[in-house]
Amino acid sequence: MASPPSEHSPTLVIPSDTRVGWIGTGVMGAPMCRHLQTANYRLTLYTRNRSKASTILAKGATWADSPRGVAEQADVVVTMVGFPRDVREVYFGEQGVLAGTRPGMVLVDMTTTEPSLAQDIAVAAHLRGAFAVDAPVSGGDVGARDATLSIMIGGATRAVQSVMPLLECLGKNIVHQGDPGAGQHAKLCNQIVIAGTMIGVCESLLYGAKAGLDLDRMLQSIRGGAAACWTLDHLAPRMLARNFDPGFFVEHFIKDMGIALEESRRRRLTLPGLTLAHQLYEKVQALGHGRSGTHALMLALEDLSHIDPATPPAST
């Protein structure tokens, strides 16, 4: 859904000149925000837990007491929060971003959320003479720290072009997918691939262990063949080390898969692989690991095979 042309022009982003508002400093949001500080952007910050932003504030960012306060002190606002309900509140709440939005501003939501919500934000921004871009990312905590994220963008071309210098501080693979909401649809495609891949990686490790293989040696082989993928390179070693700290939360992945399944139903699509992955991740959450990383899927598969987590297959 394209927004009607605006009579206003979007802010042209220039480091050290453009005022950037940032909302959300979680596992990925915090390092992304710090990259903008390194690039000399002037930052105004809001997050629900101020203590999570202490390092960023100590390096010169200004604190605002609400999303509206961020918008009132910014030319561009970037949001990186958790769930669609959080996005809606951050933008449409009484003290939300839109309440402080002025003509020419660009609002960039990097949360993975509903495509229809991205479209709603774009329409609301347009009514204020502003612009909205949906720009969800992939690459996890590693990509956020290394500024190598893949960024999928939906929005008006001139708005996307205006914020490209900012996005280039955060990622390497930046692709404009189309009108508002298109970035979110592309991210859902990404999550569908990840869901199936994660099952394959976990099952491969389980099988390899039961077959008596040295799992590090096995990974050395398959990483160089047709099975090569990001998950094998970055998350399989964490599984072997029994390190399930989050690079991306299980509960957020369940949210993403749920959105993808709902969008699929609207289009009369049946996606059995995604449906299975969604069910398995709900089991991970039921086991108490909703705030663990997505690679904690291994714990659910071990449970299904009646493997004692105290003696996991990676150790046999």
Secondary structure as the mmCIF struct_conf table of DSSP 4:
data_model
#
loop_
_struct_conf.conf_type_id
_struct_conf.id
_struct_conf.beg_label_comp_id
_struct_conf.beg_label_asym_id
_struct_conf.beg_label_seq_id
_struct_conf.end_label_comp_id
_struct_conf.end_label_asym_id
_struct_conf.end_label_seq_id
HELX_LH_PP_P HELX_LH_PP_P1 ALA A 2 SER A 6
BEND BEND1 GLU A 7 HIS A 8
HELX_LH_PP_P HELX_LH_PP_P2 PRO A 10 VAL A 13
TURN_TY1_P TURN_TY1_P1 PRO A 15 ASP A 17
BEND BEND2 THR A 18 THR A 18
STRN STRN1 ARG A 19 ILE A 23
BEND BEND3 GLY A 26 GLY A 26
TURN_TY1_P TURN_TY1_P2 VAL A 27 MET A 28
HELX_RH_AL_P HELX_RH_AL_P1 GLY A 29 THR A 38
TURN_TY1_P TURN_TY1_P3 ALA A 39 ASN A 40
STRN STRN2 ARG A 42 TYR A 46
BEND BEND4 ARG A 48 ASN A 49
HELX_RH_3T_P HELX_RH_3T_P1 ARG A 50 ALA A 53
HELX_RH_AL_P HELX_RH_AL_P2 SER A 54 ALA A 58
TURN_TY1_P TURN_TY1_P4 LYS A 59 GLY A 60
HELX_LH_PP_P HELX_LH_PP_P3 ALA A 61 ALA A 61
STRN STRN3 THR A 62 TRP A 63
BEND BEND5 ASP A 65 SER A 66
HELX_RH_AL_P HELX_RH_AL_P3 PRO A 67 GLU A 72
TURN_TY1_P TURN_TY1_P5 GLN A 73 GLN A 73
BEND BEND6 ASP A 75 ASP A 75
STRN STRN4 VAL A 76 THR A 79
BEND BEND7 GLY A 82 PHE A 83
HELX_RH_AL_P HELX_RH_AL_P4 PRO A 84 PHE A 92
BEND BEND8 GLY A 93 GLY A 93
TURN_TY1_P TURN_TY1_P6 GLU A 94 GLN A 95
BEND BEND9 GLY A 96 GLY A 96
HELX_RH_3T_P HELX_RH_3T_P2 VAL A 97 GLY A 100
TURN_TY1_P TURN_TY1_P7 PRO A 103 GLY A 104
STRN STRN5 VAL A 106 ASP A 109
BEND BEND10 THR A 111 THR A 111
HELX_RH_AL_P HELX_RH_AL_P5 PRO A 115 LEU A 127
TURN_TY1_P TURN_TY1_P8 ARG A 128 GLY A 129
STRN STRN6 PHE A 131 ASP A 134
STRN STRN7 VAL A 137 SER A 138
BEND BEND11 GLY A 139 GLY A 139
HELX_RH_AL_P HELX_RH_AL_P6 GLY A 140 ASP A 146
TURN_TY1_P TURN_TY1_P9 ALA A 147 ALA A 147
STRN STRN8 LEU A 149 GLY A 154
BEND BEND12 GLY A 155 GLY A 155
HELX_RH_AL_P HELX_RH_AL_P7 THR A 157 LEU A 167
TURN_TY1_P TURN_TY1_P10 GLU A 168 LEU A 170
STRN STRN9 GLY A 171 GLY A 178
BEND BEND13 ASP A 179 ASP A 179
TURN_TY1_P TURN_TY1_P11 PRO A 180 GLY A 181
HELX_RH_AL_P HELX_RH_AL_P8 ALA A 182 LYS A 210
TURN_TY1_P TURN_TY1_P12 ALA A 211 GLY A 212
HELX_RH_AL_P HELX_RH_AL_P9 LEU A 215 ILE A 222
TURN_TY1_P TURN_TY1_P13 ARG A 223 GLY A 224
BEND BEND14 GLY A 225 GLY A 225
TURN_TY1_P TURN_TY1_P14 ALA A 226 ALA A 227
HELX_RH_AL_P HELX_RH_AL_P10 TRP A 230 HIS A 234
TURN_TY1_P TURN_TY1_P15 LEU A 235 LEU A 235
HELX_RH_AL_P HELX_RH_AL_P11 ALA A 236 LEU A 240
TURN_TY1_P TURN_TY1_P16 ALA A 241 ARG A 242
BEND BEND15 GLY A 247 PHE A 248
STRN STRN10 PHE A 249 PHE A 249
HELX_RH_AL_P HELX_RH_AL_P12 VAL A 250 ARG A 266
TURN_TY1_P TURN_TY1_P17 ARG A 267 ARG A 268
HELX_RH_AL_P HELX_RH_AL_P13 PRO A 272 ALA A 286
TURN_TY1_P TURN_TY1_P18 LEU A 287 GLY A 288
TURN_TY1_P TURN_TY1_P19 GLY A 290 ARG A 291
BEND BEND16 SER A 292 SER A 292
STRN STRN11 GLY A 293 GLY A 293
HELX_RH_3T_P HELX_RH_3T_P3 THR A 294 ALA A 296
HELX_RH_AL_P HELX_RH_AL_P14 LEU A 297 LEU A 304
TURN_TY1_P TURN_TY1_P20 SER A 305 HIS A 306
TURN_TY1_P TURN_TY1_P21 PRO A 309 ALA A 310
BEND BEND17 THR A 311 THR A 311
HELX_RH_3T_P HELX_RH_3T_P4 PRO A 313 SER A 315
#
